[in-house]
Amino acid sequence: EVKAIIEAFYEDRYVKPSSVYPHSYYAQKIEFQALTGCRPSECHALTWEDIKQKSDRVYIRFNKAYSQKILLPHTKTFEVRLFPANEQLQRLLKSIPVTENPHNLLFPSVALGYVNQKTFSRRYWNTIIKGLIADGILKSHYRNYSLRHSFITRMVRSGEDVATIARISGNSTE
């Protein structure tokens, strides 16, 4: 299901004729969320300065969030976390075009500001999810936040240590 959602974004499969911007504009953001399990608000606040390289390792620093038109100087849990980027995530990061924008955002909105989650969901996410349901590819509606839940579920099913999953996703072990 996650792969189908990502593909639909990349392929502009459900773009309405009246839409000014293709869904593929946000495809890399969606893939990033699926690969990191970050909260949408954390993804929207990421800047290029949050991509860190230490010796031969690449990390993404989650230390802020953009929610309800406010840039918060912290994450939901008030903790800074470094997410280790595997090869797949590093390839994705290298493929993201650096788009000049006032805040140096990794994933700027089409207007080059912060992504408004409600607008994004209404114009892009829900259109794709409804299209995938109509085509029989998805059985039920998923919120954008579901990418976080599916990431954590995949990590648990792969046998990853619960404490590690909690640390990199910004959750408690409970």
Secondary structure, DSSP 8 states (H G I E B T S, - for coil): -HHHHHHHHHHTTT--TT-SS-GGGGHHHHHHHHHH---HHHHHH-BGGGEEEETTEEEEEE--EEETTEEESS-TTS--EEEE--HHHHHHHHHS-----TT-BSS--TTSS---HHHHIIIIIHHHHHHHHHTTS-SS---TTHHHHHHHHHHHHTT--HHHHHHHHT----
